[in-house]
Amino acid sequence: MSNTLIDINGFVQKGREKNVKDLIEQALLNGLSAESILQDALLPAMDTIGEKFKSGELFIPHVLMAAKAMKAGMELLHPHLVSGNSMSKGTVVLGTVKGDLHDIGKNLVKMMMEGKGLTVIDLGVDVPAEKFITSAIENGASIIGCSALLTTTMPEMKKVVEQVKQKNLSNKIKVMIGGAPVTQDYCDSINADIYTPDAATAAEEALKAIG
């Protein structure tokens, strides 16, 4: 691997947005492919960040800085990647369920998923079940990700699962749930497809489910 790719990887992990942008611009001028920069520098950097976050070696502020640097790099690569359709590994519709306005966890999941090369349609907060379904259909999403921090809003997740089933979409769309009060037992009780305890695992499981 070239020194430039190693440097880009390192600067993403350090959250050094300007360095990442400068190096990517230079790498593209020097003839490195956008695909190589994505696959050999940006994605592995976020994999490392995800692992360190899961193990407790890094904390949320560090992850957010790295994700911001990653995003800046992705924006530069986007025009070069779109034509070859090499950018996205799949689409996820993500949101905090109706009645809940918390979004830190959801935003972390989004960044981790984008770091894995997934396209994320972020519906924001206070999202009703119908909107998750409509957006998933419109965007050809393979996964609906529902986040909740309040126990009072968790039943909205069940509505999403029920609507996927009612519309005969179970073979096309998987429902992933998460958030501080959510457990594997709750996931099983509402027949959701995937539960993960943290953002890094959510990204890994989404990639597996789509893969």
C-alpha positions in Angstrom: 0.0 0.0 0.0 1.3 3.5 -0.8 2.4 5.9 1.9 -0.3 8.3 0.9 -3.1 5.7 1.6 -1.4 4.9 5.0 -1.3 8.7 5.8 -5.0 9.2 4.8 -6.0 6.3 7.0 -4.0 7.7 9.9 -5.5 11.2 9.6 -9.0 9.9 9.4 -8.4 8.0 12.7 -7.1 11.3 14.2 -10.1 13.2 12.9 -7.8 15.6 10.9 -10.3 16.7 8.3 -8.1 19.2 6.5 -5.2 16.8 6.2 -7.6 14.1 4.8 -9.0 16.5 2.2 -5.5 17.8 1.1 -4.1 14.3 0.8 -7.1 12.9 -1.1 -6.9 15.8 -3.6 -3.2 15.2 -4.1 -3.7 11.4 -4.4 -6.4 11.9 -7.1 -4.0 14.3 -9.0 -1.3 11.7 -8.8 -3.5 9.1 -10.5 -4.7 7.0 -7.4 -8.2 5.8 -8.1 -11.1 6.9 -5.9 -12.0 3.3 -5.4 -8.5 2.5 -4.0 -8.7 5.5 -1.7 -12.1 4.4 -0.4 -11.3 0.7 -0.1 -7.7 0.9 1.1 -7.7 4.0 3.3 -11.1 5.4 4.4 -13.1 2.2 5.1 -10.3 0.5 6.9 -9.8 3.6 9.0 -13.4 3.6 10.2 -13.2 -0.2 10.8 -10.3 0.5 13.2 -12.3 3.3 14.8 -15.3 1.0 15.2 -13.2 -1.7 16.8 -11.5 0.7 19.2 -14.9 2.2 20.1 -16.4 -1.2 20.8 -13.4 -2.2 23.1 -13.7 1.1 25.1 -10.4 2.4 23.8 -12.1 5.4 22.2 -15.1 7.5 23.2 -17.9 9.2 21.3 -16.1 12.6 20.7 -13.2 10.8 19.0 -15.6 8.7 16.9 -17.4 11.9 15.8 -14.2 13.6 14.8 -13.0 10.6 12.8 -16.5 10.3 11.1 -16.4 14.0 10.2 -12.9 13.5 8.6 -14.2 10.4 6.8 -17.3 12.3 5.5 -15.1 15.1 4.2 -13.1 12.5 2.3 -16.2 10.8 0.9 -17.5 14.1 -0.4 -14.3 14.6 -2.5 -14.5 11.0 -3.8 -18.2 11.0 -4.5 -18.1 12.4 -8.1 -15.4 9.9 -9.0 -17.3 7.0 -7.6 -20.9 7.6 -8.7 -20.2 6.9 -12.3 -18.8 3.5 -11.5 -21.5 2.8 -9.0 -18.9 1.6 -6.6 -19.8 3.7 -3.7 -22.7 2.0 -2.0 -22.8 -1.5 -0.7 -26.5 -1.2 0.1 -29.1 1.2 1.5 -30.4 1.6 5.0 -33.3 3.8 6.2 -32.6 5.1 9.6 -34.5 7.2 12.2 -35.5 7.7 15.8 -39.1 6.5 16.3 -42.2 8.6 16.7 -42.4 10.4 20.1 -38.6 10.3 20.6 -36.3 13.2 19.9 -33.0 11.7 20.8 -30.5 11.4 18.0 -26.9 11.0 19.3 -27.0 7.2 19.1 -28.7 7.3 15.7 -26.1 9.7 14.3 -23.3 7.5 15.5 -25.0 4.5 13.8 -25.3 6.5 10.6 -21.6 7.5 10.6 -20.5 3.9 11.3 -22.7 2.6 8.5 -21.4 5.2 6.1 -18.0 4.2 7.2 -18.8 0.6 6.0 -19.7 2.0 2.6 -23.5 1.8 3.1 -25.9 4.6 1.9 -27.9 5.9 4.8 -31.2 7.7 4.4 -31.5 9.6 7.7 -35.2 10.4 8.4 -34.2 12.3 11.6 -36.3 12.1 14.8 -39.9 11.5 15.7 -40.5 9.3 12.7 -43.8 7.5 12.4 -43.9 3.8 11.3 -45.5 4.7 8.0 -42.6 7.0 7.0 -40.0 4.3 7.6 -41.9 1.9 5.3 -42.5 4.5 2.6 -38.9 5.7 2.5 -37.6 2.1 2.5 -39.7 1.3 -0.6 -38.9 4.6 -2.4 -35.1 4.2 -1.8 -34.9 0.4 -2.4 -33.6 -0.1 1.2 -32.7 -3.5 2.5 -32.8 -2.4 6.1 -34.9 -0.2 8.3 -33.1 1.0 11.4 -35.2 2.2 14.4 -33.7 3.9 17.4 -35.3 4.8 20.7 -34.1 6.1 24.0 -37.4 6.3 25.8 -39.2 3.1 26.9 -42.5 4.8 26.1 -41.6 5.1 22.4 -40.4 1.5 21.9 -43.8 0.2 20.9 -43.5 2.2 17.7 -40.8 -0.3 16.7 -43.3 -3.0 16.9 -45.5 -1.0 14.5 -42.7 -0.9 12.0 -42.2 -4.6 12.1 -45.9 -5.2 11.8 -46.2 -2.9 8.7 -43.3 -4.6 7.0 -45.1 -7.9 7.5 -48.5 -6.5 6.4 -47.1 -5.2 3.2 -45.4 -8.5 2.4 -41.9 -6.9 2.5 -40.3 -9.3 5.1 -38.3 -11.1 2.4 -36.9 -7.7 1.1 -36.5 -5.5 4.2 -35.1 -6.4 7.6 -35.9 -4.3 10.7 -33.0 -3.4 12.9 -33.6 -1.9 16.4 -31.4 -0.3 19.0 -31.1 2.3 21.8 -30.3 2.3 25.5 -33.5 0.6 26.8 -33.7 -1.9 23.9 -32.6 -5.5 24.4 -32.4 -8.8 22.5 -35.4 -10.0 24.4 -37.4 -7.1 23.3 -36.2 -7.6 19.7 -37.4 -11.3 19.9 -40.7 -10.3 21.5 -41.7 -8.0 18.6 -40.1 -10.2 15.9 -37.6 -7.6 14.7 -34.8 -9.1 12.6 -31.7 -7.6 14.2 -30.7 -6.0 17.6 -27.3 -4.6 18.3 -26.0 -3.0 21.5 -23.8 -0.4 19.9 -23.2 1.6 16.7 -20.1 -0.3 15.5 -21.9 -3.7 15.8 -25.0 -2.2 14.1 -22.8 -1.3 11.0 -21.2 -4.7 10.9 -24.6 -6.5 11.2 -26.2 -4.3 8.6 -23.4 -5.1 6.1 -23.8 -8.8 6.9 -27.5 -8.7 6.4 -27.3 -6.9 3.1 -24.3 -8.9 1.9 
